[in-house]
Every structure is written in C-alpha cells, then in structure tokens.
Amino acid sequence: MTTVEKKAPLLSPLMRWFMLAMVLANIAGTMSILLMPIYLSEQGASIGQVGLVFTITSVAILILQIIGGWVSDSIGRLRAIAIGSVGGIIGYIALIIAPTWQWMIVALIIYQIPFALVAPSFNAFIAENSVEENRGRVYGITGTIYQVTGVIGPPLGGLIAGSYGFKPMLLVAGILYTAAAGLRIWMATTMRTPKEKQSKPMSMSSFKSSMGLVFGMLFGGGIITWIFITDGINDIANQLTNNLQPLYLEQVAGITIQQIGLLGSIFSIAMMIVPMFSGKLSDRYGERVPIFFGFLTIFASLWIFLSARNFIGFAVVWAIFGLGGGLLGPAYQALISKVVPAKMLGIFSGIFYSSVGFISLAAPWLGAKMWEIWGPRSPFFVTAIASVLVLPIIWIKFKLPEKSGAALEESAVA
C-alpha cells in the first residue's frame, strides 16, 4: 500500500500569525495615510506646505530605515518588528495631540519609526520562511492577504473622518495598531523562526561592513544596479504625485472624503486579484515578465487619470492601477530575495529604499510647485511618461543568470 506524501502549505502557522499582525497594523495605517494631506490642508497648510511636510518627514524615515535594516539583521526580524511597533503606538498618540500642521511634522516623524524597523524586516522574514522554487507564489499569497488592509482601511477611515472628524479616526486607528503591537510583542517573546540565527552584536564595525557590502552590490553594474536605477526613476515620478492625489480628487474633481476612501478600497480589491498570478509568472517565466506588464498597466491607468472627470472614471483608474501594483509587488520582492544574501536582506532593504528615497527626496515639493505653476495635471503627466521610460531597461536587464540561489549569493557578495 502506497502512502501519499502530504504537501506542505505555502504559509506555515508562524507565517499566518505574522500576517494577522501585519493586517491589523496596516488597516490602522491605511485608515489615515490616504487622508493625511487633506488633514494637513484643514490645519491650514497650503499645497506647497503639504509637499514640504512630506519632504521633511521623508528625510527622517530614510535615515531611520538604514538603521532599522541593520537592527533587523542583527537581532532578528520578529524582535525588530516588536520594537518598531512600540514606536508606532507613541506615533499615534503624537498624531492625535498635534495642534497644528507644523507640529504634525514632528508627529509624522515619530509615526514613521515602526516603518523603519518593520519595512526592512517584512520581505526578509518572508524570504527566510520560503524556498526559492515557490517564493514568487509565497510573495503572491502574502501580497493578496496584505491587500485586505486596503480594502477595509481607507473606506473605514473615510467614513469615520467624514462623519466625526480626523481625530476620532486617528483614535480608532491607534487602538487597532495597539492590538497589532501586542500580538507582535507576544510573537517576539514566545516564537522563533526555523532559520533564525543567534543575535549578532551591534557594533560600528559590523555596521560599516554591512554598508560597504550593500553599496558594492548597488553600484557593481549587475542586475541590482539596474533595479536601483529603474526603482529610482519610478520613485521620483511617484513621489511627484502620491501626496497630491487626495487633494486633486477633492479640490479639482470634487470627490468627497468618503468617496476617496472608497477609491482606496477599489484599488486594494483590484490589487488582490493578481499577486498569485504574478507569483506564478515569476516562478515559471522569470520576474521581468510581471514587472514589465505591471509598469505598462500603471502607465495605462495614469493616462486614463488625466482625462477622468467623475467618480466612475476615477474608480476605473484606481482599479487598473491596483492591477499594475499587484503585478509588481511579488515579482520585485522575489527578484531581490534571489540576488541578495538572506543574512543581508534587512540592511539591503534599508539602504536600497533609502538611497532611492534620497534621489526622490525633493519630489513631493517639486510636484507641488509644478501644480502651482503649470496646473494640477502637470505632475501626473510626468509620472505617466516615467512609467514608459523604464520598460526597455526592465525587459533587457531584469533577466537572472542560470545559477542556483547559492551561486547567486556568492556572486552578489563578490
């Protein structure tokens, strides 16, 4: 009698707890982040000042993120996330009590502390708890689960802010985040990942060594360099418009706060449809295929955005934009996890996204100035063009050599 070997699930019990905490925390985050430019505007900030606020707060998160990635590599993913979550609770308190838009700069910097520690740990944790053969599908399913936050958070935030005001909305978000932080602290103190190693001492010499290795990968001329270049172009373009979208919808298109929240939900529902498909494409045909078509889809959504005039039109835009984002996420994450050594994924994520962020640092302010000088549609037009410019680079340069994961790690470090 033959026995059938039971196939292991893509997500282990540990990963399920991890994703539950991530969903709770990011429902809280998505409740407020989409509406934050409107909140700043209600506190008296002009369009240019809104851009300035997000430029200043970006500097803090870029610096914190490098340190956060190094901490994650040194003490472990779960511990780093737990420490960051405590900072998140303090951040929500600061947002609630901040009396003016100027004080909101300080509050937003504190609010970004958990992002600096959680963001570099998130993708590294998933990479360490999956195998290379199905990593694209694992990133796909976690990406799909993560989008639940965007389905629930924005409409809930829009409903509470539109009916009761922004401070009650922030209070509800803070309560949800505190629950997630408690779950993360419990995981960090009671659980260990199968591949978790002993904590390393956090000395200045180890920090410099890790920084040197990562910068060697970024500027070595290989696939990581091209990922850095294309991501930099894309980030500059997106930062021109990200913080202006809610203001455009409210002030130019006449969309209500509740409808803006609903658009965020439409985006996330659309984004939930394709991550598993993107992961399968990555595992079978290589990551460049879904990345290429993801950028092409985003270009189409931005082109439609420029001609949309009512809620239905913008709903179509956000749905197409969500499909493009869903194609990009798992493929990018799987590609980076294959070309960067696992023990350096934390600090690589911190330095990589901080370096990209420093390149685009002035973009929110520049996008606001373009709005004021050439009109509100001008920064969105530039973002659309940038989405097309990166397509040939992606198709030509984003092809992995025929090597095993171990060989890739050796070549990356070298």
Buried (B, 14 or more C-beta within 10 A) or exposed (E): EEEEEEEEEBBBEBBEBBBBBBBBBBBBBBBBBBBBBBBBBEBEBEBEBBBBBBBBBBEBBBBBBBBBBBBBBBBBBBBBBBBBBBBBBBBBBBBBEBEEBEBBBBBBBBBBBBBBBBBBBBBBBBBBBBEBEBBBBBBBBBBBBBBBBBBBBBBBBBBBBBEEEBBEBBBBBBEBBBBBBBBBBEBBEEEEBEEBEEEBEEEEEBBEEBBEBBEEBBEEEBBBBBBBBBBBBBBBBBBBBBBBBBBBBBBBBEBEBBBBBBBBBBBBBBBBBBBBBBBBBBBEEBBBBBBBBBBBBBBBBBBBBEEBEEBEBBBBBBBBBBBBBBBBBBBBBBBBBBBBBBBBBBBBBBBBBBBBBBBBBBBBBBBBBBBBEEEBBBBBBBBBEBBBBBBEBBEEBBEEEEEEBEEBBEBBEE
